[in-house]
Amino acid sequence: MSMQWEFEKSPDSVIFLFSITYAIAIIFSVGSCWRLDNVRTKVWVALCGVLSTGLAIVSGFGALLLLEQPFVMTAASCPFMLLGIGLDDMFIMVSCWQRTRVLDSVPSRLSQTYSEAAVSITITSLTDALALFLGYMSPFGSVQSFCLYAGFSVSFCYLYSITFLGACMALNGQREAGNQHWFTCIKCLKICLQVIQKHLAFAALGVVIIA
């Protein structure tokens, strides 16, 4: 009787806790990528990073449910783990982007970002997915379900990080290159002249400016 009660209670509690966790993740991500500069701030990249993780969870769970794989309540804890992995990938890519030169073109900055971030993201995602898929060999059904759902979700998380999130960073880079406000996308003309003059002055001195 108590086991049946736990199974009936778990879905509601998981949804409630995940909603709170997701809200905290959004606040933390936006706060970490926020800048006083209305052009160089990475608010949209942070939001897309959280969205990318959510898409990975939905895709991983949806694919396995479509294949009629059994779902055990232990697998409901996967989204909490996936949220941490996805945000970690996002912060790595943002950090690598910030180390590129502002005056370089968006394709050049994105290629430099991928050259540094892709290796780290690939290795961590590969090892995580491999460990989880090996865990599927466990004789316990609950462990098998958790590892299978988590492994597929990690794989989708990696896929979305190098495709969807990268595309979002490129669009945000185009906005920055056009010196547009992060929210209204209106050009900041006065600031634009000041920023260009400052960048040219630093470039003449051989100083690399990051953003």
C-alpha positions in Angstrom: 0.0 0.0 0.0 2.8 2.4 0.9 4.6 1.6 -2.4 1.5 2.4 -4.4 1.1 5.6 -2.5 4.7 6.6 -3.3 4.2 5.9 -7.0 1.1 8.0 -7.1 2.8 10.8 -5.2 6.1 10.9 -7.2 5.0 12.4 -10.5 3.5 15.5 -8.8 6.5 16.0 -6.6 9.0 15.6 -9.4 7.1 18.1 -11.6 7.0 20.6 -8.8 10.7 20.2 -7.9 11.8 20.3 -11.5 9.8 23.5 -12.1 11.6 25.1 -9.1 15.0 23.8 -10.3 14.4 25.0 -13.8 13.4 28.5 -12.6 16.6 28.7 -10.4 18.7 27.5 -13.4 17.2 30.3 -15.6 17.9 33.0 -13.0 21.4 31.7 -12.3 22.2 31.5 -16.1 20.9 34.9 -16.9 22.6 36.4 -13.9 25.9 34.9 -14.8 25.8 36.1 -18.4 24.3 39.5 -17.6 26.4 42.6 -18.4 25.9 46.3 -17.9 26.7 46.7 -21.6 23.3 46.4 -23.3 25.1 45.2 -26.5 27.6 42.7 -25.2 25.3 41.1 -22.6 24.6 37.4 -23.2 21.1 37.1 -21.8 19.6 35.4 -24.9 22.5 32.9 -25.0 21.8 32.0 -21.4 18.1 31.5 -22.1 18.9 29.4 -25.2 21.3 27.3 -23.1 18.5 26.4 -20.6 16.1 25.8 -23.5 18.7 23.6 -25.2 18.8 21.4 -22.1 15.0 21.3 -21.9 14.8 20.2 -25.6 17.4 17.5 -24.9 15.3 16.1 -22.0 12.1 16.1 -24.1 13.9 14.5 -27.1 15.6 11.8 -25.0 12.5 10.8 -23.1 10.2 11.2 -26.1 12.3 9.0 -28.3 12.4 6.2 -25.8 8.7 6.4 -25.0 8.0 6.3 -28.7 10.1 3.1 -28.8 7.9 1.8 -26.0 10.7 1.5 -23.5 9.5 0.9 -19.9 9.6 4.0 -17.7 10.4 3.6 -14.1 10.1 6.5 -11.6 13.8 6.4 -10.9 14.3 7.8 -14.4 12.3 10.9 -13.3 15.5 12.2 -11.6 17.4 12.4 -14.9 16.3 16.0 -15.7 18.0 17.3 -12.6 21.3 15.7 -13.7 20.8 16.8 -17.4 20.2 20.4 -16.4 23.7 20.6 -14.8 25.4 19.0 -17.8 23.6 21.2 -20.3 24.4 24.4 -18.4 28.0 23.4 -18.0 28.3 23.0 -21.8 26.7 26.4 -22.2 29.1 28.1 -19.8 32.1 26.5 -21.6 31.0 27.8 -24.9 30.3 31.3 -23.6 33.7 31.4 -21.9 35.4 30.4 -25.1 33.4 33.0 -27.1 34.5 35.7 -24.6 38.1 35.0 -25.3 37.8 35.8 -29.0 38.5 39.2 -30.6 35.5 41.5 -30.8 36.7 42.9 -34.1 36.8 39.5 -35.8 33.9 38.3 -37.9 31.2 36.2 -36.4 32.2 33.1 -38.4 35.7 33.5 -37.2 34.8 34.0 -33.6 32.4 31.0 -33.8 35.1 28.8 -35.3 37.5 29.8 -32.6 34.9 29.0 -30.0 34.2 25.6 -31.4 37.9 24.8 -31.7 38.3 25.3 -28.0 34.9 24.2 -26.5 34.1 21.3 -28.8 36.9 19.1 -27.5 35.9 19.6 -23.8 32.2 19.2 -24.5 32.7 16.1 -26.7 34.9 14.3 -24.1 32.7 15.0 -21.2 29.5 14.1 -23.0 31.1 10.9 -24.5 32.3 9.7 -21.1 29.0 10.5 -19.4 27.0 8.7 -22.1 29.3 5.7 -22.1 29.1 5.3 -18.4 25.4 5.5 -18.4 25.0 3.0 -21.3 27.3 0.6 -19.5 25.0 1.0 -16.4 22.2 -0.4 -18.6 23.9 -3.8 -18.1 22.8 -3.8 -14.5 20.4 -6.6 -13.6 18.1 -4.2 -11.8 15.2 -2.8 -13.9 15.1 0.6 -12.2 18.8 1.1 -12.8 18.5 0.0 -16.4 15.6 2.5 -16.9 17.5 5.4 -15.3 20.7 4.7 -17.3 18.9 4.3 -20.6 16.9 7.5 -20.3 19.8 9.4 -18.9 22.2 8.1 -21.6 19.9 9.1 -24.5 19.2 12.5 -22.9 23.0 13.2 -22.5 23.5 12.3 -26.2 20.7 14.7 -27.2 22.1 17.4 -24.9 25.5 17.2 -26.7 23.7 17.3 -30.1 21.7 20.4 -29.2 24.8 22.1 -27.6 26.8 21.9 -30.8 23.9 22.7 -33.2 21.1 24.7 -31.6 23.2 26.6 -29.0 25.9 27.3 -31.5 23.3 28.8 -33.9 21.9 30.9 -31.1 25.4 32.2 -30.3 25.9 33.1 -34.0 22.7 35.0 -34.1 23.7 36.8 -30.8 27.1 37.5 -32.4 25.4 39.1 -35.4 23.4 41.3 -33.1 26.5 42.4 -31.3 28.3 43.1 -34.5 25.4 45.3 -35.5 25.7 47.0 -32.1 22.0 46.3 -31.4 20.3 46.5 -28.0 19.9 43.0 -26.5 16.1 43.4 -25.9 14.9 45.9 -28.5 17.5 45.1 -31.2 17.7 48.8 -32.0 21.1 50.1 -32.9 22.9 52.1 -30.2 24.4 54.7 -32.5 26.1 56.9 -29.9 27.5 53.9 -28.1 28.5 52.4 -31.4 30.9 55.2 -32.3 32.4 55.1 -28.9 32.9 51.4 -28.9 34.4 51.4 -32.4 36.8 54.1 -31.5 37.8 52.3 -28.3 38.3 49.0 -30.1 40.4 50.6 -32.9 42.5 52.4 -30.3 43.2 49.1 -28.5 43.7 47.2 -31.7 46.3 49.8 -32.7 48.2 49.0 -29.5 47.9 45.3 -30.1 45.6 44.7 -27.2 43.0 41.9 -27.6 39.5 43.0 -26.4 37.1 40.3 -25.3 33.4 40.3 -25.1 
